Amino acid sequence: MFTNLDASITHSHLIPPHGGELVNLNVDAERAAELKAQSRDFPSWDLTARHIRDLELLLNGAFSPLGGFMTMADYEGVCHNMRLTSGVLWPIPITLDVSESFAKTLKPGSSKIALRDAEGVMLAVLHVEEVWQPDREAEAKAVFNTTSPIHPGVNYLLNKENPWYVGGRIEGLQPPAHYDFKDLRLTPAELRVEFARLGWRRVVAFQTRNPMHRAHVELTLRAAKQVEANLLIHPAVGVTKLGDVDYFTRVRCYQRLITKYPHGTAKLSLLPLAMRLGGPREAIWHALIRKNHGCTHLIVGRDHAGPGKDADGKPFYGPYEAQELFKKHEADIGVSMVPFNMMVYVEDEDKYFPEGEVPKDKHVLHLSGTELRQRLNEGRDIPAWFTYPDVVQELRRSFPPRHKQGLTVFFTGLSG
């Protein structure tokens, strides 16, 4: 059984959640105590980092209308048609993978699993409805349109996941613990309350997994002005791409950067999302999640949530493939897309322009991510046209030049 949050939170003047109601899978204290007492007889499953992020967003309604980890019919519908059995649009499978030995101990319809974090804390109970062995290569092809292990989402699916899936409804005892940036970790219900308090009706969300610089500020300001909306900076701080800047550094940069917007027009909140880097499908997923948080628009850029290039150096997805798929399903998504091109700095004008609107014969300056890392590593200046001095300061705290990096020496085998 799951409960829905009060209509004054989910509806009022805000966009309705996906599926019509904001799901809340957390039980009350009495039921939690009952489940804890019963759990002595439940088998336990220790959740991975991805599982925990998925569970958190299931529990707080960010994945509305889902009421648990998917059963086989929903899973198949999502993989092949981007539809749940109810007919509601949903592009990404949300599954719990377990080992074969564990799967064979479960009895669909009667087994309950205590879902635990790495410290053994029970976060939720899964009521086992179905246990099956999926065709993970077919899933990779359907969801990511490739079976190449160079794609991070495919690599996780084929080489890191367990071979069996367990589906069923969830009862949440407590959310996963967070010890940092607590005031920025707003749930869908909390963010909706905040939007209602501020009187925001139209909200455009910006998804990112990278630090933000001047080009991003220009881009988001333009997007908000274009659709006459307020702005939510909503970075993913769960599981992102290997090699990304750590979220501790990124959040400190976002905190510096949010002050660059006109007062009262923008808000920062963190999303504990485990990204799949699924390109076009992921863009739709991002929109549905932001819809559940109360957003009416989503900025969708060039190669949105793209994983990079394949073994032949070719991008896995076309530069505007995400925008095209989003546009095709925009009515069912219920969120309006705000497409944008990359912003570039025109030196002669001392301002940023969309890539396709640069005045003729004007000089454009570029600074790649690779060059930025090199400049940080070597202690060289970061140009003011690229980013803000206080953002540079935060980046240098985490990435000091080599001559300022420390050295740790371990001595072993010493006696006395």
WOTAMO-V134464 format. One record per run of one state. SS is the DSSP state (~ for helix, > for strand, _ for the rest). FROM is the first residue (numbers start at 1). TO is the last residue. If there is no record, write none. Layout:
# WOTAMO-V134464
SS | FROM | TO
SS | FROM | TO
This chain:
# WOTAMO-V134464
_ | 1 | 2
> | 3 | 4
_ | 5 | 6
~ | 7 | 10
_ | 11 | 22
> | 23 | 24
_ | 25 | 25
> | 26 | 26
_ | 27 | 28
~ | 29 | 41
_ | 42 | 42
> | 43 | 46
_ | 47 | 48
~ | 49 | 59
_ | 60 | 67
> | 68 | 69
_ | 70 | 71
~ | 72 | 81
_ | 82 | 82
> | 83 | 83
_ | 84 | 88
> | 89 | 89
_ | 90 | 95
> | 96 | 98
_ | 99 | 99
~ | 100 | 103
_ | 104 | 111
> | 112 | 116
_ | 117 | 121
> | 122 | 127
_ | 128 | 129
> | 130 | 132
_ | 133 | 135
~ | 136 | 144
_ | 145 | 151
~ | 152 | 159
_ | 160 | 163
> | 164 | 172
_ | 173 | 181
~ | 182 | 184
_ | 185 | 187
~ | 188 | 198
_ | 199 | 202
> | 203 | 206
_ | 207 | 213
~ | 214 | 227
_ | 228 | 229
> | 230 | 233
_ | 234 | 235
> | 236 | 236
_ | 237 | 238
> | 239 | 239
_ | 240 | 246
~ | 247 | 260
_ | 261 | 265
> | 266 | 268
_ | 269 | 270
> | 271 | 271
_ | 272 | 273
> | 274 | 274
_ | 275 | 279
~ | 280 | 292
_ | 293 | 296
> | 297 | 300
_ | 301 | 308
> | 309 | 309
_ | 310 | 314
> | 315 | 315
_ | 316 | 320
~ | 321 | 328
_ | 329 | 329
~ | 330 | 333
_ | 334 | 335
> | 336 | 339
_ | 340 | 342
> | 343 | 346
_ | 347 | 350
> | 351 | 354
~ | 355 | 357
_ | 358 | 363
> | 364 | 365
_ | 366 | 368
~ | 369 | 378
_ | 379 | 388
~ | 389 | 398
_ | 399 | 401
~ | 402 | 404
_ | 405 | 416
